[in-house]
């Protein structure tokens, strides 16, 4: 069996460690590289030492060293770091699984351009459950297209730096697309003071930050006499790690192209 040679970016962080452990525990994958930013405390150390099963892969800040043996890079870091990794991976044919959120349009355009040179799965949330929820939202939005107000409520830990979450925004995009709307035209991200009556075509967002919440998302379809709530709650980042491995397996026979988890899970309409 050909093993997936996977490198992990942000190797010293919480998500990086979860990814490293998932790769180590997968029968069809091997940890082939580990990256972290210059000055990180873990540089030069064994990337898997925290698991009690060191594998000889050192955490590197130099991309050439950290990716020398890798065929895939899983990246859940920050947009500026991911875009640097993207440039290198596109030039060297390394496939990418990108779970980083907070990209502006130019960053998204760079990912799309890189996908002409290498294969990429780009999704704001790699959880299988979240992506099945996205499909349910698409179906629900079509049924609740008239007479229902749509609100998206998300909650994350105190350390998350972007808001709304990438997952919440993707949910908004899915719903807006199902309704034939552009999210940029209908999204409402803040309410304060005398706001006037709610625009029935709008999609509202509410953001909560606190404690160690891994990630909760609820979409509310509020009608007259009833309301429907579709929720997903994450108890552990391990779901993102397992989804990332599924994404890597999906890319095994791909050389170029931009995909998301709907493609990986066969949910594309």
C-alpha positions in Angstrom: 0.0 0.0 0.0 1.3 3.4 -1.0 1.3 5.7 2.1 0.3 9.3 1.9 3.4 11.4 2.7 1.9 14.3 4.7 3.4 17.4 6.1 1.7 19.5 8.7 1.9 23.3 9.0 1.6 25.0 12.4 3.0 21.8 13.9 3.4 23.3 17.4 -0.2 24.6 17.7 -3.2 22.9 19.0 -4.6 22.0 15.6 -1.2 21.1 14.3 -0.7 18.6 17.1 -4.1 17.1 16.5 -3.2 16.6 12.8 0.1 15.1 13.6 -1.5 12.6 15.9 -4.2 11.7 13.3 -1.6 11.2 10.6 0.5 8.9 12.9 -2.6 6.9 13.8 -3.7 6.4 10.1 -2.6 3.1 8.5 -2.3 4.7 5.1 -0.4 7.9 6.0 3.0 8.8 7.3 4.2 12.1 8.7 6.8 13.4 6.3 7.3 17.0 7.4 6.4 19.6 9.9 6.4 23.4 9.6 6.2 26.3 12.0 7.0 30.0 11.9 10.5 31.3 12.6 11.0 31.7 16.3 8.5 29.1 17.4 9.4 27.3 20.5 9.2 23.8 18.9 11.6 24.5 16.0 14.2 21.7 15.7 12.4 19.3 18.0 10.7 16.1 17.0 7.3 17.0 15.7 5.6 13.9 17.3 7.5 13.9 20.6 4.4 15.0 22.5 2.6 11.8 21.5 5.3 9.7 23.2 6.1 8.1 19.8 8.8 10.4 18.2 9.2 9.6 14.5 12.4 11.6 13.6 10.6 14.4 11.7 11.8 17.7 13.0 9.8 20.9 13.0 11.3 23.3 10.4 10.7 26.9 9.4 12.5 26.4 6.1 10.0 25.2 3.5 12.5 23.3 1.5 13.6 21.3 4.5 10.1 20.9 6.0 8.5 19.8 2.7 11.4 17.9 1.2 9.8 14.5 1.5 6.1 15.5 1.5 3.5 14.9 -1.2 0.8 16.7 0.8 0.6 19.7 3.1 -2.2 20.1 5.6 -2.4 23.8 6.6 -4.6 25.3 9.3 -2.5 28.4 10.0 -3.1 32.0 9.1 -3.7 33.5 5.7 -0.3 35.1 5.3 1.5 31.9 6.2 -0.7 29.7 4.1 -0.2 31.9 1.0 3.6 31.6 1.4 3.2 27.8 1.7 0.8 27.8 -1.3 3.4 29.5 -3.5 6.0 26.9 -2.6 3.6 23.9 -3.0 2.3 25.1 -6.4 5.9 25.5 -7.6 6.9 22.0 -6.4 3.7 20.0 -7.1 2.8 19.4 -3.5 -0.9 18.9 -3.0 -2.6 21.0 -0.3 -5.4 20.6 2.2 -6.2 24.2 3.4 -8.4 24.7 6.4 -7.2 28.2 7.1 -9.9 30.8 7.4 -9.9 34.6 7.1 -8.8 35.0 3.5 -9.7 38.1 1.6 -10.7 37.9 -2.1 -7.1 38.3 -3.3 -6.1 35.3 -1.1 -8.9 33.2 -2.5 -7.9 34.2 -6.0 -4.3 33.1 -5.3 -5.6 29.7 -4.1 -7.6 29.3 -7.3 -4.6 30.2 -9.4 -2.4 27.7 -7.6 -4.9 25.0 -8.2 -3.9 25.2 -11.9 -0.5 23.9 -10.9 -1.4 21.4 -8.1 -4.4 19.8 -6.5 -6.0 21.6 -3.6 -8.9 20.9 -1.2 -9.9 24.3 0.3 -12.7 24.3 2.9 -13.3 26.5 6.0 -14.3 23.4 7.9 -13.0 19.9 7.3 -15.5 18.2 9.6 -17.6 15.6 7.8 -20.6 16.5 10.0 -20.3 20.2 9.2 -20.2 19.5 5.5 -23.2 17.2 5.7 -24.9 20.0 7.6 -24.1 22.4 4.6 -26.0 20.1 2.3 -29.0 20.1 4.7 -28.9 23.9 4.8 -29.0 24.0 1.0 -32.0 21.8 1.0 -33.7 23.7 3.8 -33.1 27.1 2.3 -34.9 26.1 -0.9 -38.0 25.1 1.1 -37.9 28.1 3.4 -37.3 30.7 0.6 -40.4 32.8 1.5 -41.8 33.8 4.9 -38.7 32.8 7.0 -36.0 35.0 8.4 -32.5 33.5 8.4 -30.0 34.0 11.2 -26.6 32.3 11.6 -25.2 32.1 15.2 -21.7 30.8 15.8 -19.6 30.4 18.9 -15.8 29.7 19.3 -13.0 29.9 21.8 -11.5 33.1 23.1 -8.4 32.7 20.9 -10.1 32.7 17.5 -9.0 35.9 15.6 -11.5 36.1 12.8 -15.3 36.7 12.9 -17.7 35.5 11.7 -16.0 32.1 11.4 -15.2 30.8 8.0 -17.7 28.0 8.6 -20.5 30.5 9.4 -19.6 32.5 6.2 -19.7 29.4 4.1 -23.1 28.5 5.6 -24.2 31.9 4.5 -22.8 31.4 1.0 -24.6 28.1 0.7 -27.9 29.5 1.8 -27.6 32.6 -0.3 -26.7 30.5 -3.3 -29.7 28.2 -2.8 -31.9 31.4 -2.7 -30.3 32.9 -5.8 -28.8 35.7 -3.8 -25.2 37.0 -3.3 -24.1 36.9 0.3 -22.2 40.2 0.0 -25.5 41.9 -0.9 -27.7 40.4 1.9 -25.4 39.8 4.9 -25.9 41.7 8.1 -23.0 41.3 10.5 -23.9 43.8 13.3 -27.0 45.4 14.8 -27.0 48.2 17.3 -29.4 51.1 18.1 -32.5 51.8 16.1 -32.0 49.4 13.1 -35.5 49.5 11.7 -37.5 46.5 10.6 -35.6 43.5 9.4 -35.1 43.2 5.7 -36.7 39.9 4.8 -34.0 39.1 2.2 -31.2 39.5 4.7 -29.1 36.8 6.3 -28.0 37.8 9.8 -24.9 36.7 11.7 -24.2 36.7 15.4 -20.8 35.9 16.9 -19.9 34.6 20.3 -16.3 34.3 21.6 -15.4 32.7 25.0 -13.7 29.9 26.9 -12.7 26.8 25.1 -15.6 26.4 22.7 -14.3 24.3 19.8 -17.0 25.4 17.4 -20.8 25.7 17.5 -22.9 26.7 14.5 -26.7 27.1 14.4 -28.8 28.4 11.5 -32.3 29.6 12.5 -35.1 29.7 10.0 -37.7 31.8 11.8 -41.2 31.8 10.4 -44.6 32.8 11.7 -45.8 30.2 14.2 -42.7 28.0 13.9 -38.9 28.1 13.7 -36.4 25.5 12.5 -32.9 25.2 13.9 -30.1 23.2 12.2 -27.1 23.0 14.4 -23.6 21.4 14.5 -21.5 21.4 17.6 -17.9 20.3 17.7 -16.6 18.7 20.9 -13.0 18.1 19.6 -10.8 19.3 16.8 -10.2 15.6 15.9 -13.1 15.8 13.5 -11.2 18.4 11.5 -8.1 16.2 11.4 -10.1 13.1 10.3 -11.8 15.1 7.6 -8.4 16.4 6.4 -7.1 12.9 6.0 -10.2 12.1 3.9 -9.4 15.1 1.8 -5.8 13.9 1.3 -7.1 10.5 0.2 -9.5 12.2 -2.3 -6.5 14.0 -3.9 -4.5 10.9 -4.3 -5.4 10.6 -8.0 -5.6 14.3 -8.7 -2.8 16.4 -10.2 -4.5 19.8 -10.4 -7.8 21.3 -9.5 -9.6 23.2 -6.7 -12.0 21.1 -4.6 -13.9 21.4 -1.3 -15.3 19.0 1.2 -18.6 18.7 -0.8 -16.4 17.1 -3.6 -14.6 14.9 -1.1 -17.8 13.6 0.4 -19.6 13.2 -2.9 -22.3 15.8 -1.9 -21.9 18.1 -4.9 -25.3 18.6 -6.6 
